[in-house]
Amino acid sequence: MTHKILLTIFAMLTELGRDFVSERTKEGLRARREQGLLLGKPKGVVQPSMYDVDRERVLHLHALGVPLTTIVDVHLKASISR
């Protein structure tokens, strides 16, 4: 019985902590917006991918008719582990 009470109290405290963090984050974002700062990644910006080094090989294999699922499962997973 005592364990259930303690778990309930800890769960309530954890949820309260998450709510505080969420509220502080929202207040910070609101303050930034009011200062005129744009938030987030600019539209149209393409970020580099960890698969860019395999781009030519993937395109070549796909042109040969290798299914994309096979390329991902066999070739890209192997390149991640190197």
Secondary structure as GFF3:
##gff-version 3
##sequence-region A 1 82
A	DSSP	alpha_helix	2	34	.	.	.	ID=ss1
A	DSSP	three_ten_helix	52	54	.	.	.	ID=ss2
A	DSSP	alpha_helix	55	63	.	.	.	ID=ss3
A	DSSP	alpha_helix	68	70	.	.	.	ID=ss4
A	DSSP	pi_helix	71	76	.	.	.	ID=ss5
A	DSSP	alpha_helix	77	80	.	.	.	ID=ss6
###
